[in-house]
């Protein structure tokens, strides 16, 4: 059935660097027209990432001044305002540009959000949708047709939208570090969005993941595939890792935390080991003893986003239902690749919406209340939330640098006490709305229509 495309749409516009006041909810944004080689999708689900918060805040610093207000790219800023953010997008093609087969109209697609700017596999000039061009915090989104991937899976739109950024980032980290079957990888920030993805992606490669996570998360890490868990902040890290690994050498460290742990992680690596990082939530500026690096012949890899091949591999994993461990116990906490996360909807009326909550940090959430902001424009009741933020969070803790990701991945009890979301971002009149979640629907509604 053909979809009638309106001339204007609802979207959240980023109007500059700063606080939540820089996000403006608008109902009259022009619907983009797909250019040659592009498609237009009607957005049905879009997640939020820590990157969205940091770009809004300008929190990436510069090479000369780590505290400077600066955006995501080190060379050649492409962020202009207003900008529609949102990377983890799923939707349905409703129109195509010149040169794109009209038979694609109606396809459900997952968006590869990367703007590659090159024809080869280099990521030297990488950018992303939601930064260099508009993303998915809107009802409609235009993008290159090659970035719109049909995924053969029975996952819902909301579930599928939880994969893109976290899993692509994790897969690229492991690819850069050349993690191979039989090798052991130590994962910091393992209960976060990227960390929990790495555990599962390592298993998909036949590698052995050891998790570093906060107290109380040990069983959950084992459930999604960790071979062993080291509890953060309890005793000497190197000794704890050696005990957890049974003396196996650590071939790769996948670090999402940085900060004071950095030098310990290099000490833990075996000679000729590989260190890869895509995050520094405990501190971006670290001390490095160069002697450790050169005397142990270590490799250090920075990584961000992923290549076209990395994204295709992720799609294949989803379609093949590859996961770290398919134990019945993991249903309580799983986001295993290609598996429905039914337990999310079992505990509270909020659970049916929690799968849209993308990786941000506890610190960011505590700072601006935006940890759960997302957009789901096509609510059956016709209500579009201005923005979604946390109202009550049972276990959303200040994590001392651990990256928290999709709620159901990081802490399944997080939403057990959450029956409604507050809308923390200002709209006309400066009021806040509240949305409760109907347990029979995946969409937020004002009031309690159930």
N, C-alpha and C positions, 0 to 999 in steps of 0.2 A: 504494500500500500504506500502510495506517495505521501510524503510528509510536507505539509505547507510550512514554508520558512517565513517567519515574520521579518519585518524590517528592523526592529529593535529588540533588545534582550536585556535581561537582568545580569549584572556582573558586579564583582567587588574590584574596585580600582585601587591600586597602590599609587599614591600621589606624590610620594617622596620618601626619603629616609627618615625614620623616627619611630614614634610609638604608634599605638592603635589608632590614633586620630588620623594617621596617614592612609588608613583603609576607608574607602568611601563606597557605600552601597548605592548602586545606581540602577534604575529601572529603564533607562532610555539609551543604553549603549547600542550603537549600530551593530547589527549582525554582520560579521565579516563575510566577504564574498571570496570563494575559493579561486585562487589564481591558477594559471596553467600548471598542470601537474599536481594540483592540490585537491583535497577533499574537505567538505564541511561536515562536522559531526555534531549531533545533538548530545550534549554531555549528560550522562546518566549517573556517573560517580566520579568523584575526584578527591584524592587524599591530600593531606598536608604534611609537609616535611620541615625539619629543623632549618633547612636551607631557606625556606620561605620566610621564617622569622629573622634569620641572620641577614638576609638581603634587605628586608624591610628596615632593619636597624642599621644597616651598613657596617656590620660587625666583623668584616673580614680583614681589616687593616690593610697596610701596604708593606712592600718589602723594606721600605725605609722607616715606617712607623707602625708597629703592630696595633696601636690604639687608634689609628686614624679611621674616620668614617669612610668606608670604601665598600664596593660591591664585590661580586663573586669572581670576576675575571681579573687576573693579574695584569694582563696586557690588552688594551683596547676595550674600554668599557662599552657595552652595547645596551645597557639599561637606560631607558628613557621613560619619562612619566607623562601621562598615567600609563600604568602597565597592569595587565591582568595576570596574576600569578597562577600557580597550580600546575604541577608536573604529572602526578599519578592519575591519568585520565582514561576513562573508558566511556565509549559512546557508540552511537549508531550513525552511519553515513547517511546524510539526507540530501547532499548535493555534491557535484563534482565539477572541477575545472576542466578547461580545454586539455585534451590529450589523455584523460582518465576515462576508463570504460564505465559507462553508465550502469552496467550490471553490478557495480560495486555498491550502488545505493541500496540501503537496507542492511548492509553488513554490520555486525557488532565487532568493534575493534578495540584493542588495547594500544595506547599511544606510546611509541618510542619517542620520548620527549627530547632527545638530543638533537642539537643543531650542529652538524658535523663540519660544515664549511669546507670540506675537502673530499676528494674522491677516494683517497687511500685510507689506511687504518690509523693514521696519526690522529691523536687527540690534542695536538698542540694548539689548535684554534677552536676547541670545543666550546659550545654555548648550549643553552637549553631553553625550551619553551616555558614561558613564565618569567623569563629574564630578557633574552634577546628578541623574543616576539611573544605575543599573548598566549597564555595557557588556559587551563581548564576551570578557573573559578568563575564560570559563566555558563549560560545556557547553551551557547554554541561556540565552536572553536574550529578555525581553519588550520590545516597542517599539510605538509607534503604527503602525497599518497603513499610513498614508500615507508613512511613512518607509522602508518595505520595498519596494524597487524591483526588479522583474524586469528583467534586462538580457539582451537578445537577442545573445548572443555565444558563441563556442566557447572562450573563455578558461576555464581551470580555476578552481575556487574560490580556490585560493591566489593565482593571478595576479590575479583580480578584486579580491582584498582589498588589493592594493597601491595602489589608486587613491584611495580616498575622501578622506583628510585632505590629503595632499600636493597632489593635483590640484584639489580643491575650494578650498583656500587659494590656490593659484596663479591659478585662474580668477577668483576674487573680486578679487584684487589687480588683474588686468588689466581687469576690469569697472569697478572703482572709478576706475581711471586712464583709462578710455575708450580703450584702445588700439585703433586702427583699422587697417584694411588699408593697407599701404604705409608705415606709421610704423615707426620704429626704437626698440627697447627694449633697454636695457642691463640685464643680469641679473647680480647679484652672488651669490656662493655657488651658482654655476650647476651644479655637479656634485652638489649635494645633492638630497634628495627633492623639495622644493618648487621649487628652481631648475631642475632638469631637466624638471619638469612645465611650468614657465613657458615654457621654450624651445619645447616641443612645442605648448603651447596658443597661444603667439604665432603660430606657423606656421599653426595651424588658423584663426586670424583673418586670415591674409594679411599679418601684420606681419613685420618683420625683426629677429630676436633676435641680440644680441652678448653673448657670455658672458664673465664674469670668473671664472676658475677657477685652481686650484693647478697647479704645474708637473707635467707628465706627463699631464695630463688633456685636453690640447688636441684630440687626434684624436678622443677620445670625444665631446667637445662638438660637434664638426663632424658626427659620425656621427648624432647625434640631432636635428640641425637648426639649430645655430648658424651664422650667416652668417660669423662670425669670432670669434676667441677672444683675450682679453687675459689674459696670464699674471700672476696676482696676485703682487705684491711685487717686480716687475722693472721698475725705472725709474719715470718720472713717469706716473701713471695717466691724467691728462687727455690727455697727448700720445699715450699708447698707444691710448686709445680713439679719438682723432681719426684715427690711422693705421689702426686696425682698421675704422673705419666709412667710410674713404675720404672723410672730410670731411662725411659726411651728419650733419645735426643729430640729437641724441639727444632724441627726443620724450618718452620715458618712462624712468624708472629704477625697476626692481623690485628693491628692496634687502632682502636677508635677513641681512645681516652687521652693518650699523651700525658702531659704534666709530669709530676714527680716520678711516675712509673717508668719513664722512658729509658733511663740508663739500666734499670733492673731488667727490662725486657731484652736489651742488647746482651746483658750478661747471661741471660737464660738461653739465648740462641746458641745452637751448636756452631763450631767453626764452619765457615762457608754457608751459614744460614741466611735466610732472607726475611727482611722486615718490610711490611707494607702498611701504609696508613691512609685513611680517608677521613679522619676526624681528630679533634683535639679538645674534647669537651672539658677535660680537667686542666687545660692550659696549653695554648699554642706555642709558647716560647719555652724551650727546654734546653738543658745543658747536655752537651755531647762530648764524651771523652774520645777524641779521634783515635787514640791508641787502641781502644777496644775495637773500633771499626776496622782499622787496617791490620792489626795483629791477628784478628779472627777472620779476616777476609770476608767481611759481611757485605751484603747488598742491602741498600735502603731504597725503597720505592714509594713515591707519592702517587696517589691514585684518586681519580674523581670521575664519576659517571662510568661510561663504558662505550665500547665500539658497536658497530652494527652486528658483528659476529657474536659479541657477548649477548646482545639483546635476543638474537635468533636462538642462541643456546638456551636462554632463559625461557623463551616460548616453548622450546622443545621439552624442557624439564616439566613445565606445567602440563603440557599435553600428555607426556608419558607418566605423569603423576609420580615423579621422582621425589623421594623424601629421605630424610636422615634415618628415621626409624618409624616403622608402622606398628607401634605397640598400642594395645587398646588403652593403656593408661594415659597415653599422650593426648587423648581426645579432650582431656580437661584443659589443656594448655597449648594445643598445637596450632601452628600455621604452616604445617608441612606442605611442601610444594604439591599443588594439585589436589589437596584434600579439602573438603568443605569443613568449615570451622563451626560445627553445629553447637558446640558447648557454649559459644558466645551468647546464643540466644536462649539459653536454658535457665539462666539465673535471675535475670531481671528484665524489666521492660526496656531498660537502656541498652541491653546487650545487642539487640538487633541492629543498633546504629553504631556500635562500638567498632565494627570492622572498618569503618571509614577513618578511624583516628590514626594518622600517620606519625612517623617518628619525629619527635622533637625532644627536648630535654626537660627534665624535671625543673632544672634551674630556669629555663625559658618560661615554662608554664607558671612557675611561682612568680616570675617577674612580671608577666603581662597577661596571664590567664588565657593564652591563645593556644594551648596545647591541643585542643580538640577542634579547632576551627576547621570547617570544611564546607563545601557547597554540594547540595543535592537538588538541582533545580526542578526536577520533574516529580515532585511529591504528588501522589494521587489526590490529595485533598486540595492541591493548588496553592499550598503555602510554601513560600521560599524563605528559609531562615536568613536573616540578615548576616549573621555569622554565628558560628557555634562555638561555645567555650564551656569550660567545666563549671558545673554548679556544685556538685559534691563529689569528692574523690576519696574513697576509703583508704587507699594505700599509695597515692601518688606522692612519693617522698622526695625530698631533696637528696639527691643520690650521690653527692660528692664526686661528680664527674662521670657517673655512669650514664650512658645514653639510653633513654627510654624511647621505645619505638611504638609500633602499633599496640594498642592497649591490650589486645588479647594475647599478644606475644610476650609482652613484658610482665604482666601481672594479671592473671585472670580474675582476681578478686577486686581489681581496681574499680570496677563499675557495679559491684554488688550492692553498694549503698547509694548508687546514683540513680534516681528515678526521674530526673529532669536536667536539662542543660540550661544554663543562663546564656544570654547573648551579650558578651562583654563589650562588643564594639559599638560605638555611638552611631545612632541614626537620627533621623529628624526628631527634634524635641529632646534629644539626649536621654531618652528612656531606654531601659533594657526590657526585652521581651523574654518570655520563658517558653520553652517548647517541651512538652512531654512526649514520650514515644509510645505509640500504640504497639502492643506486643504482637498484633496481627499484621503489621505492616513494617516495611523497611524505611519508612519516611517519617520525618518529624511533623508534628501537628501542633498548632496552637491549642491551648486548652487540653481537654482530655476527651477526644471523640470516641474513644473505645468504650 
